[in-house]
């Protein structure tokens, strides 16, 4: 009698807690029903840079932007420098991070549009994070020379999904007086 009562108690508790089911569970159908579709992160896409340029930004009378490629940037207020990259066969939004290293802290740091921007404790490095559409596969970022920017060697590293994509090294030099 004790055996039958033990079996009855165990069977009822298994039914209550779902150990025994009235029909067999098909693990594949349960997984399929509960599967959630997640977007594929761009880190799984192979990102290839087909063209990268760094230099001074020039805007013509029609508003067309070109980059005068150089590794020296004259320390003249208002000069705009930066980078542009064309990603091969890439469409959609790109999440990138730019690390800008200066030889010493500038008098001020700032951005135009309040983007995700931070500065290192020693004031020599900024990190800008942005998500932007890669229109025709192109991403870019520019900086403007401001009073108090230091002379010397600078470095920009561009990352996409925490992968280093390109590095630009250049020097901010004094303006030549004639």
Secondary structure, 3 states (H helix, E strand, C coil): CHHHHHHHHHHHHHHHCCCCCCCCCCHHHHHHHHCCCCCCCHHHCCCCEEEEEEEEEEECCCCCEEEEECCEEECCCCCEEEEEEEECCCCCEEEEEEEEECCCCCCCCCCCCCCEEEECCCCCEEEEEEEEECHHHEEEEEEECCCCCCCEEEEEEEEECCEEEEEEEEEEECCCCC
